[in-house]
């Protein structure tokens, strides 16, 4: 399992609209092959900043599968208009400490 982590800044004043749009986009992502769930978190210090966490079975499920799909284009059309700038995403794996 890998975690996609993305920091999104939306245009100030569009926070509620973005959250509503993300709810619709989350349904699309959740139905993608290999998606194990997603979360949206709002920054407490800067209300137009969000953290998106999406769990995938593999990086390939996200990068090759979902990002090359029509569903990905639809998701971008739903939430993309709210971006202040293109967000950066990375894939992370959990390190077992004990």
C-alpha positions, 0 to 999 in steps of 0.5 A: 500500500502507498499513500499519495499525499498532495498539498492543495491551495485553493483560490481564497474565498472558494473554500466551501465550493472546493469542499463540495466539489471534492466530495463529488471528485472523491466518489470518482477516485474511490471507484478507481482500480486500486484505490483504498480510500481518500481523505481531505484535511483543511489547514487550521492556520491557512483556510485555503490550504488542504491536504489530500491523502489517497491510499493506493494498492500500488503507485502503478494503480495511480500513475498508470491506471487512474491518471490515464483514465477518463475518470481522472480527467473528470476529477480534474475538471471538477476540482481543478478550477479551484486551484491557486496553482497546480498541486504537487503530489508524492507517493509515500510508503510506511516505514515500520519502526518496531 
